Amino acid sequence: MVGRRFFQQLVERLQHLPETVRTVLRCGRGSVELFQATQRLMLKQLRTDQQLAAGVERLQTIPGVGQVTTLTSALEIGDPRRFAAAGRAMSYCGLVAPLSTTAP
């Protein structure tokens, strides 16, 4: 991400833009910084949760699956033992077509 000082200098050099546009740019930058700080804090807190640690660690062994995806999955699924079969868990996650709970 572009550094704060660079961004401030860039916006100041955009004198041809109306002040309202530069204000919107600053506000947008502030929103991005706030989101990133919040995300870092949440990830830090979630990584230290002992109950999630084992599940997150296992999920991160899947190639291409990163920290945010594993934490989201672990939080969404919760205790995987609540699913009677792997197919039910995959259906819950939207990885396969929904499974009917009643037989036809």
SVG drawing of the C-alpha trace seen along z (x, -y; Angstrom):
<svg xmlns="http://www.w3.org/2000/svg" viewBox="-40 -23 46 64">
<polyline fill="none" stroke="black" stroke-width="0.4" points="0.0,0.0 1.2,-3.5 2.7,-5.3 0.7,-8.0 3.2,-10.7 3.3,-9.9 -0.5,-9.8 -0.8,-13.2 1.8,-14.7 0.0,-13.2 -3.4,-14.6 -1.8,-18.0 -0.3,-17.9 -3.7,-17.3 -4.6,-21.0 -6.6,-20.7 -9.1,-18.6 -11.9,-20.2 -11.3,-20.2 -14.4,-18.0 -12.8,-15.3 -9.5,-15.5 -11.6,-15.3 -13.3,-12.1 -9.9,-10.7 -8.6,-11.4 -11.8,-9.9 -11.4,-6.8 -7.8,-6.4 -8.8,-6.8 -11.5,-4.1 -8.9,-1.7 -6.5,-2.3 -9.2,-1.8 -10.3,1.5 -6.7,2.8 -6.0,1.9 -9.3,3.7 -8.4,6.7 -4.9,7.0 -6.4,6.7 -9.1,9.3 -6.6,11.8 -4.2,11.3 -7.0,12.0 -8.4,15.0 -4.9,16.6 -4.5,16.6 -7.9,18.3 -6.9,21.8 -10.2,23.3 -9.7,22.1 -5.9,22.7 -6.0,26.5 -8.7,26.1 -7.0,23.1 -3.6,24.9 -5.1,27.9 -7.0,25.7 -3.8,23.8 -2.2,27.0 -4.5,26.8 -2.5,25.2 -3.8,21.8 -5.8,21.3 -4.6,18.4 -5.1,17.0 -8.3,15.0 -10.0,18.0 -9.0,20.4 -10.2,18.2 -13.5,17.4 -14.0,21.1 -13.2,22.1 -15.6,19.4 -18.3,20.3 -18.2,24.0 -17.4,24.1 -17.2,27.7 -17.0,29.9 -18.3,32.8 -21.8,31.3 -22.0,32.6 -23.0,36.2 -21.0,36.6 -18.4,34.8 -21.0,34.3 -23.2,32.3 -20.3,30.0 -19.5,29.5 -23.1,28.7 -23.2,26.3 -20.2,24.5 -21.7,24.3 -19.0,26.5 -21.5,29.0 -25.2,28.9 -27.5,28.6 -28.3,31.9 -31.9,32.5 -32.5,33.3 -35.4,35.6 -35.4,38.6 -37.6,38.3"/>
</svg>
